[in-house]
Amino acid sequence: MEEDNGFVTKKKVPKLPIPGQRNIMITSALPYVNNVPHLGNIIGCVLSADVFARYCRNRGYNTIYMCGTDEYGTATETKALEENCSPQQICDKYHKIHREVYEWFDISFDEFGRTSAPQQTEVCQAIFKKLMENNWLSENTMQQLYCNTCQRFLADRLVEGTCPTPGCNYESARGDQCEHCGKLLNPTELKDPRCKVCRNPPQIRDTDHLFLELPLLKDQLEAYINKTSVAGSWSQNAIQVTNAWLKEGLKSRCITRDLKWGVHVPHEKYKDKVFYVWFDAPIGYISITAAYTSDWEKWWKNPKDVELYQFMGKDNVPFHTVMFPSTLLGTGEEWTFMKTISVTEYLNYEDGKFSKSKGVGVFGNDAKVTGIPTEVWRYYLLTNRPEVSDTLFTWADLQAKLNGELLNNLGNFINRVLSFIAKDPGSGYGSVLPDAPDADSHSLTKMLAEKVGSYVENYIEAMEKVKLKQGLKIAMNISSEGNAYLQESQFWKLYKEDHTLCSIVMKTSAGLVYLLASLLEPFMPSFSVEVLKQLNLQPGTQFSLDKGDIDKARTPWDILPTGHKIGTPKPLFRELKDEDVESFRKKFAGSQAERIVKAEADAKIAAEQLKRTKISDTRQKGKPAKAKTKTNANVEPSVTALDVRVGLITKVQKHPDADSLYVEEIDVGDGSPRTIVSGLVKFIPMEEMLNRKVCVLCNLKPAKMRGVMSDGMVLAASNDDHTKVELVEPPISACVGERVTFPGFEGDPNDSYINKIFEKVQPDLHTDTELVACYRDVPFTTSAGVCKVSSISSGTIR
């Protein structure tokens, strides 16, 4: 046994290619390690590759499936800055999250590795040295922003400034793109650029880099593409993207970066640089295989015996059909090049796109908390696999496919068959499979067998061509044929009228149940395990789909032996109700804007409920309800006494005498900024505090904190054990200095200090499940919308 980042796994003997057999090596695009994967990532890469890997194993092919997290590059360094930790800590954290998500989705990697492993450095540097020896690299000078304070060149995402696009002027545009207007940028185009780390302005400097001369490799590359795209039946979208790159003309590509986190360049002049992610990441497939077995070259330098299949989303195509093959060609060595590439388009969410950066859609860890089983998620994503065009995830469609296709078709067929066989003798077969004499003489059964045999042949043809959606549809057609067979045979009448014929129908149907468990195993492995359990068969005993098994499909009454005793039948799927669908749709709303609208609507409802409650209380005391006036309606002096305003942090620095405190200058609309001391150092990086809008409680009595007078309090939410703290943030368009209100509560803030009142109010300040800041059930509200936190639900605010 060995332990890998908290996961105890049984060390298996690595598989190696076997001469004379079909040896399949499968990879899926390495997921980047700076965030949680969403469903679009999962279907585009790891799930699709897993289905094909399981199919290949079921066919008896000698198969390995390699994947892992892509851990080097700018995005990791940036994420580490955001979370105030080291790049290695970021990678450790998100590698573990990715692994847990994929384990829940039943992804059957032979190795799930990491590009930060030592094998990556070894393989990457060896390939680089070969390219140097063969003169495929050149040097060139580039202009890049340099921070004198940090003494480093700044990657795109480590620069912020004002967007140069006319009419935009967004002051926090990134060096690669303005999030406000969407325009792609170069860092040197920004107006008033500043380093994201120290906030100081950088300078433009020359820096030397190494380039791979793709134009010189063009002839070799085109020969490979022309031959393999046909022989490997590349998907049409992969061919289109690749041809577009070739038509535009190949250009020299920079392979080095001025970063610290990455594989360092083994060259004296460039030893302080690392390899660019496009060059480094695809080599991860090789290095992860090297972590799997020291004999990795038997897989990667064995084109005669090994077939390489690669799965990815369409945005990764040129890196795998142009860049990576060119790199390998340049070494002059005999590599196992990709035979077949399977590419997906985008899976969209409800009425928008899945987005990791904006938190739009359903993420891998979200799927688990819905209570919807793994096999249902796998089935829905695979029926919706965007093979030739973008597809759409909707909760209503998931409900329709679960209730209609899985529950009423597949689950219904299997449960009807096994439940009838399990009935006591006299009304069933006492759980024992009957004999089926002369089954091929029964015309209905023979017709079914011929259809099923053809379906199995079509299934294999589709799966061999990596047409996964088509393969799944064909398997489900067998279930539909089974249901029609049961209905047309009227087995419940046959049991009394023609017992022998009924036995033929039930034994044939039991064979179909077993066949479905086999054909659907690549798509829904946990479903297959459960069906085999109900058949009283061990997992892994399904069809191997070799020639003998394919022939058996044409005589389904012979698939299972007479006298075999089945297990205990039970329903395989549970209905998804309308109220569940509506709940999920609200919980995973399609965009941030929609969530704000929803929160505002909820606030109005809560305010109306509060009004009704107060009127009801008044009447119960025997007093007539008064008409609403500005002075007496819903008066709640405790909360209205608080002077909470929208503030903008204009300056922030560490407290000179306290490591855990910031000293901020905050504009709250008074004309001059207030000085406020906050204990947020451990929770929020200093660069994330500056130029941020916050909620400020302005009428607390000024207090000296370690020698610095603090005139107010920045409101923040914390979780139960106070290990996580986040700022309560007003909408970005809220006006600085405007008062934060609580709909349904009226009154002006106290002119005097309200420290004692705040002590009474504070226990009712919290965040709700939608991350909205609330007093009781009423949100903190501005003219631009409600105030929220990033991720802490049901937190305490103070």
Backbone hydrogen bonds, N-H to C=O, Kabsch-Sander energy under -0.5 kcal/mol:
donor,donor_aa,acceptor,acceptor_aa,energy
2,E,9,T,-2.0
4,D,7,F,-2.9
7,F,4,D,-1.9
8,V,6,G,-0.6
9,T,2,E,-2.4
9,T,7,F,-0.7
11,K,9,T,-0.6
21,Q,18,I,-2.2
23,N,21,Q,-0.8
23,N,305,D,-0.8
24,I,22,R,-0.6
24,I,62,N,-2.4
25,M,307,E,-3.0
26,I,24,I,-0.5
26,I,64,I,-2.7
27,T,309,Y,-2.2
28,S,66,M,-1.0
29,A,311,F,-2.3
33,V,70,D,-1.7
35,N,32,Y,-0.6
39,L,362,V,-2.1
41,N,38,H,-0.5
42,I,38,H,-2.0
43,I,39,L,-2.4
44,G,40,G,-1.8
45,C,41,N,-1.4
47,L,42,I,-2.7
48,S,42,I,-0.6
49,A,45,C,-2.1
50,D,46,V,-1.9
51,V,47,L,-2.2
52,F,48,S,-1.8
53,A,49,A,-2.4
54,R,50,D,-2.6
55,Y,51,V,-2.3
56,C,52,F,-2.6
57,R,53,A,-2.2
58,N,54,R,-2.4
59,R,55,Y,-1.7
60,G,57,R,-1.3
61,Y,56,C,-2.4
62,N,22,R,-2.2
63,T,61,Y,-1.1
64,I,24,I,-2.2
66,M,26,I,-3.0
67,C,111,E,-2.0
69,T,113,G,-2.0
70,D,31,P,-2.3
71,E,69,T,-0.7
73,G,261,W,-1.3
77,E,73,G,-1.5
78,T,74,T,-2.9
79,K,75,A,-2.4
80,A,76,T,-2.4
81,L,77,E,-1.8
82,E,78,T,-2.2
83,E,79,K,-2.2
84,N,81,L,-0.8
85,C,80,A,-2.4
90,I,86,S,-2.0
91,C,87,P,-2.5
92,D,88,Q,-2.5
93,K,89,Q,-2.4
94,Y,90,I,-2.7
95,H,91,C,-2.4
96,K,92,D,-1.6
97,I,93,K,-1.6
98,H,94,Y,-2.9
99,R,95,H,-2.6
100,E,96,K,-2.3
101,V,97,I,-2.4
102,Y,98,H,-2.6
103,E,99,R,-2.3
104,W,100,E,-2.0
105,F,101,V,-1.6
106,D,103,E,-1.4
107,I,102,Y,-2.4
109,F,107,I,-1.0
110,D,65,Y,-2.6
111,E,65,Y,-1.5
113,G,67,C,-2.6
113,G,111,E,-0.6
115,T,69,T,-2.0
117,A,114,R,-1.2
120,Q,117,A,-1.3
121,T,117,A,-0.9
122,E,118,P,-2.0
123,V,119,Q,-2.6
124,C,120,Q,-2.5
125,Q,121,T,-2.3
126,A,122,E,-1.6
127,I,123,V,-2.3
128,F,124,C,-2.2
129,K,125,Q,-2.2
130,K,126,A,-1.6
131,L,127,I,-2.0
132,M,128,F,-2.2
133,E,129,K,-2.6
134,N,130,K,-2.0
135,N,132,M,-1.5
136,W,131,L,-2.3
138,S,211,F,-2.2
140,N,209,H,-2.2
142,M,207,T,-3.0
144,Q,205,R,-2.8
146,Y,203,Q,-3.6
147,C,152,R,-2.8
148,N,146,Y,-0.7
151,Q,147,C,-1.4
152,R,147,C,-1.4
154,L,145,L,-2.9
155,A,153,F,-0.6
158,L,155,A,-2.0
159,V,156,D,-1.3
160,E,194,R,-2.4
161,G,173,A,-1.8
162,T,191,K,-3.2
163,C,170,Y,-2.6
168,C,165,T,-2.3
169,N,163,C,-0.6
169,N,165,T,-0.9
173,A,161,G,-2.0
173,A,170,Y,-0.8
174,R,177,Q,-1.7
175,G,156,D,-1.2
175,G,159,V,-1.3
178,C,183,K,-2.4
179,E,177,Q,-0.7
182,G,178,C,-2.3
185,L,176,D,-2.3
189,E,186,N,-2.2
190,L,186,N,-0.5
190,L,187,P,-1.2
191,K,162,T,-2.5
194,R,160,E,-3.1
195,C,200,N,-3.0
196,K,158,L,-2.6
199,R,195,C,-2.0
203,Q,146,Y,-2.9
205,R,144,Q,-2.9
207,T,142,M,-2.7
209,H,140,N,-2.9
211,F,138,S,-2.9
212,L,253,R,-3.1
213,E,136,W,-2.9
213,E,211,F,-0.5
214,L,212,L,-2.0
216,L,213,E,-0.8
217,L,213,E,-0.7
217,L,214,L,-1.2
218,K,215,P,-0.9
221,L,217,L,-2.5
222,E,218,K,-3.0
223,A,219,D,-1.9
224,Y,220,Q,-1.9
225,I,221,L,-2.6
226,N,222,E,-2.8
227,K,223,A,-1.7
228,T,224,Y,-2.8
229,S,225,I,-2.4
230,V,226,N,-0.5
231,A,227,K,-2.2
232,G,228,T,-3.2
233,S,230,V,-1.1
234,W,229,S,-2.0
235,S,341,I,-1.4
238,A,235,S,-0.6
239,I,235,S,-1.9
240,Q,236,Q,-2.4
241,V,237,N,-2.1
242,T,238,A,-2.2
243,N,239,I,-2.7
244,A,240,Q,-1.8
245,W,241,V,-1.6
246,L,242,T,-2.1
247,K,243,N,-2.7
248,E,244,A,-1.8
249,G,245,W,-1.0
253,R,212,L,-2.1
255,I,210,L,-2.9
256,T,210,L,-0.7
257,R,274,V,-2.8
259,L,257,R,-1.6
262,G,260,K,-0.9
264,H,262,G,-0.6
265,V,270,Y,-0.6
265,V,273,K,-2.0
267,H,265,V,-2.2
270,Y,267,H,-0.6
271,K,267,H,-0.5
271,K,268,E,-0.8
273,K,270,Y,-2.0
274,V,257,R,-2.2
275,F,263,V,-2.1
276,Y,255,I,-2.5
279,F,276,Y,-0.8
280,D,276,Y,-2.3
281,A,277,V,-3.2
284,G,281,A,-2.0
285,Y,282,P,-1.5
286,I,282,P,-0.5
287,S,283,I,-2.3
288,I,284,G,-2.7
289,T,285,Y,-1.5
290,A,286,I,-2.0
291,A,287,S,-1.6
292,Y,288,I,-1.3
293,T,289,T,-2.5
296,W,293,T,-0.8
298,K,295,D,-1.8
299,W,296,W,-1.6
300,W,296,W,-2.4
301,K,297,E,-2.6
302,N,299,W,-0.6
305,D,302,N,-0.9
306,V,302,N,-1.7
307,E,23,N,-2.5
308,L,337,F,-0.6
309,Y,25,M,-2.8
309,Y,307,E,-0.6
310,Q,340,T,-2.5
311,F,27,T,-2.1
312,M,342,S,-2.0
314,K,344,T,-1.9
316,N,313,G,-1.9
317,V,314,K,-1.2
319,F,316,N,-0.5
320,H,316,N,-0.9
320,H,317,V,-1.6
321,T,317,V,-2.2
322,V,318,P,-1.7
323,M,318,P,-2.2
324,F,319,F,-2.4
326,S,322,V,-1.7
327,T,323,M,-2.3
328,L,324,F,-2.2
329,L,325,P,-2.9
330,G,326,S,-2.2
331,T,327,T,-0.7
331,T,328,L,-0.9
332,G,328,L,-0.6
332,G,329,L,-1.3
333,E,328,L,-0.6
335,W,333,E,-1.2
336,T,300,W,-2.9
337,F,335,W,-1.0
339,K,308,L,-2.8
340,T,308,L,-1.8
342,S,310,Q,-2.8
343,V,341,I,-0.6
344,T,312,M,-1.8
345,E,386,P,-3.4
348,N,346,Y,-0.7
348,N,391,T,-3.3
349,Y,352,G,-2.5
350,E,348,N,-0.6
350,E,393,F,-3.5
352,G,349,Y,-2.9
354,F,347,L,-0.7
355,S,360,V,-1.9
359,G,355,S,-0.7
360,V,355,S,-1.5
361,G,589,A,-0.5
364,G,37,P,-3.3
366,D,363,F,-0.8
367,A,363,F,-1.9
368,K,364,G,-0.8
369,V,365,N,-1.0
370,T,366,D,-1.0
370,T,367,A,-0.6
371,G,368,K,-1.2
376,V,373,P,-0.7
377,W,373,P,-1.8
378,R,374,T,-2.7
379,Y,375,E,-2.2
380,Y,376,V,-2.7
381,L,377,W,-2.5
382,L,378,R,-2.3
383,T,379,Y,-2.5
384,N,380,Y,-1.3
385,R,382,L,-1.1
387,E,385,R,-2.1
391,T,346,Y,-2.0
393,F,348,N,-3.4
394,T,392,L,-0.6
398,L,394,T,-2.1
399,Q,395,W,-2.4
400,A,396,A,-2.3
401,K,397,D,-2.5
402,L,398,L,-2.5
403,N,399,Q,-2.8
404,G,400,A,-2.4
405,E,400,A,-0.5
405,E,401,K,-1.3
406,L,401,K,-1.9
407,L,402,L,-2.9
408,N,403,N,-1.6
410,L,405,E,-2.4
411,G,406,L,-3.9
412,N,407,L,-1.2
413,F,409,N,-2.2
414,I,410,L,-2.2
415,N,411,G,-2.4
416,R,412,N,-2.4
417,V,413,F,-2.0
418,L,414,I,-2.5
419,S,415,N,-2.4
420,F,416,R,-1.6
421,I,417,V,-2.0
422,A,418,L,-2.0
423,K,419,S,-0.7
423,K,420,F,-0.8
426,G,428,G,-0.7
427,S,424,D,-2.3
428,G,424,D,-1.5
429,Y,420,F,-0.7
429,Y,421,I,-0.9
430,G,423,K,-3.6
431,S,421,I,-2.8
432,V,429,Y,-1.8
433,L,564,H,-2.7
439,A,436,A,-1.1
441,S,438,D,-1.7
442,H,439,A,-1.7
443,S,441,S,-0.7
446,K,442,H,-2.8
447,M,443,S,-2.5
448,L,444,L,-2.0
449,A,445,T,-2.5
450,E,446,K,-2.0
451,K,447,M,-1.9
452,V,448,L,-2.8
453,G,449,A,-2.5
454,S,450,E,-2.0
455,Y,451,K,-2.5
456,V,452,V,-2.4
457,E,453,G,-1.8
458,N,454,S,-2.5
459,Y,455,Y,-2.7
460,I,456,V,-2.3
461,E,457,E,-2.1
462,A,458,N,-2.4
463,M,459,Y,-2.6
464,E,460,I,-2.5
465,K,461,E,-1.2
466,V,463,M,-1.6
467,K,462,A,-2.9
468,L,466,V,-1.3
471,G,467,K,-2.1
472,L,468,L,-2.3
473,K,469,K,-2.1
474,I,470,Q,-2.3
475,A,471,G,-2.0
476,M,472,L,-2.2
477,N,473,K,-1.6
478,I,474,I,-1.1
478,I,475,A,-0.5
479,S,475,A,-1.0
480,S,476,M,-1.9
481,E,477,N,-2.5
482,G,478,I,-2.1
483,N,479,S,-2.3
484,A,480,S,-2.2
485,Y,481,E,-2.3
486,L,482,G,-2.2
487,Q,483,N,-2.2
488,E,484,A,-2.7
489,S,485,Y,-2.2
490,Q,486,L,-1.4
491,F,486,L,-0.9
493,K,490,Q,-1.7
494,L,490,Q,-1.9
495,Y,491,F,-1.9
496,K,493,K,-1.0
497,E,493,K,-2.3
498,D,494,L,-3.0
502,C,498,D,-2.2
503,S,499,H,-2.2
504,I,500,T,-1.7
505,V,501,L,-2.2
506,M,502,C,-2.6
507,K,503,S,-2.5
508,T,504,I,-2.3
509,S,505,V,-2.2
510,A,506,M,-2.3
511,G,507,K,-1.8
512,L,508,T,-1.7
513,V,509,S,-2.1
514,Y,510,A,-2.0
515,L,511,G,-2.4
516,L,512,L,-2.9
517,A,513,V,-2.1
518,S,514,Y,-1.5
519,L,515,L,-2.8
520,L,516,L,-2.4
521,E,518,S,-0.7
523,F,520,L,-0.6
524,M,520,L,-3.3
528,S,524,M,-2.1
529,V,525,P,-2.2
530,E,526,S,-1.9
531,V,527,F,-2.5
532,L,528,S,-2.5
533,K,529,V,-1.9
534,Q,530,E,-2.2
535,L,531,V,-1.6
536,N,533,K,-1.2
537,L,532,L,-3.3
541,T,538,Q,-1.5
550,I,546,D,-2.4
551,D,547,K,-2.0
552,K,548,G,-1.6
553,A,549,D,-1.4
554,R,551,D,-1.3
555,T,552,K,-2.2
558,D,555,T,-2.6
559,I,556,P,-1.1
563,G,433,L,-2.7
564,H,561,P,-1.6
566,I,431,S,-2.9
566,I,564,H,-0.6
567,G,534,Q,-2.0
577,K,575,E,-0.6
581,V,577,K,-2.1
582,E,578,D,-2.5
583,S,579,E,-1.9
584,F,580,D,-2.6
585,R,581,V,-2.6
586,K,582,E,-2.0
587,K,583,S,-2.5
588,F,584,F,-2.6
589,A,586,K,-1.1
595,R,591,S,-1.7
596,I,592,Q,-2.0
597,V,593,A,-2.3
598,K,594,E,-2.5
599,A,595,R,-2.6
600,E,596,I,-2.5
601,A,597,V,-2.3
602,D,598,K,-2.7
603,A,599,A,-2.1
604,K,600,E,-2.0
605,I,601,A,-2.1
606,A,602,D,-2.7
607,A,603,A,-2.4
608,E,604,K,-2.4
609,Q,605,I,-2.5
610,L,606,A,-2.2
611,K,607,A,-2.2
612,R,608,E,-2.3
613,T,609,Q,-2.3
614,K,610,L,-2.2
615,I,611,K,-2.3
616,S,612,R,-2.4
617,D,613,T,-2.3
618,T,614,K,-2.2
619,R,615,I,-2.2
620,Q,616,S,-2.2
621,K,617,D,-1.0
621,K,618,T,-0.5
622,G,619,R,-2.0
623,K,618,T,-1.7
633,A,629,T,-1.9
634,N,632,N,-0.5
635,V,632,N,-0.7
636,E,746,E,-0.7
639,V,636,E,-0.7
640,T,636,E,-2.2
641,A,637,P,-1.4
642,L,639,V,-1.3
644,V,642,L,-1.2
645,R,643,D,-0.5
645,R,696,V,-2.6
646,V,738,E,-2.3
647,G,645,R,-0.5
647,G,694,V,-3.1
648,L,667,D,-1.9
649,I,692,R,-2.3
650,T,648,L,-0.7
650,T,665,E,-2.5
651,K,665,E,-1.3
653,Q,663,V,-1.7
655,H,658,A,-0.5
655,H,661,L,-2.6
658,A,655,H,-0.9
661,L,658,A,-1.2
662,Y,678,S,-3.1
663,V,653,Q,-3.1
664,E,662,Y,-0.5
664,E,676,I,-3.1
665,E,651,K,-2.6
666,I,664,E,-0.5
666,I,674,R,-2.7
667,D,648,L,-2.7
668,V,666,I,-0.7
674,R,666,I,-2.9
676,I,664,E,-2.4
676,I,674,R,-0.6
678,S,662,Y,-2.0
680,L,678,S,-1.3
681,V,660,S,-1.3
683,F,680,L,-1.4
684,I,680,L,-2.5
688,E,685,P,-1.2
689,M,685,P,-0.6
689,M,686,M,-1.3
690,L,686,M,-1.2
691,N,649,I,-2.5
692,R,689,M,-1.3
694,V,647,G,-2.6
695,C,728,V,-1.1
696,V,645,R,-2.9
696,V,694,V,-0.5
697,L,713,M,-3.0
698,C,643,D,-3.2
698,C,696,V,-0.7
703,A,710,S,-2.1
705,M,703,A,-0.5
705,M,708,V,-3.3
706,R,704,K,-0.6
708,V,705,M,-1.4
710,S,703,A,-3.3
711,D,675,T,-3.1
711,D,709,M,-0.5
712,G,710,S,-0.6
713,M,697,L,-1.7
715,L,695,C,-2.8
715,L,713,M,-0.5
717,A,726,E,-3.2
718,S,796,T,-2.2
719,N,724,K,-1.7
722,H,719,N,-1.3
726,E,717,A,-2.6
728,V,715,L,-2.0
729,E,727,L,-0.7
729,E,788,K,-3.3
734,A,731,P,-2.0
737,G,646,V,-3.1
738,E,735,C,-1.7
740,V,644,V,-3.3
741,T,739,R,-0.5
741,T,781,T,-2.8
745,F,742,F,-2.4
746,E,634,N,-0.7
750,N,641,A,-1.4
754,I,699,N,-2.0
758,F,754,I,-2.9
759,E,755,N,-1.5
760,K,756,K,-1.2
760,K,757,I,-0.5
761,V,757,I,-2.2
762,Q,758,F,-3.0
764,D,761,V,-2.4
765,L,762,Q,-2.2
766,H,764,D,-0.5
766,H,774,C,-2.3
767,T,795,G,-1.8
768,D,772,V,-2.0
771,L,768,D,-1.8
773,A,787,C,-2.5
774,C,766,H,-3.5
775,Y,778,V,-3.2
776,R,764,D,-3.0
776,R,774,C,-0.6
778,V,775,Y,-2.5
780,F,773,A,-2.8
781,T,741,T,-2.5
782,T,785,G,-2.8
785,G,782,T,-1.1
787,C,780,F,-2.2
788,K,729,E,-2.4
789,V,771,L,-2.1
793,S,791,S,-0.9
795,G,792,I,-0.5
796,T,718,S,-2.2
797,I,765,L,-1.6
798,R,716,A,-2.3
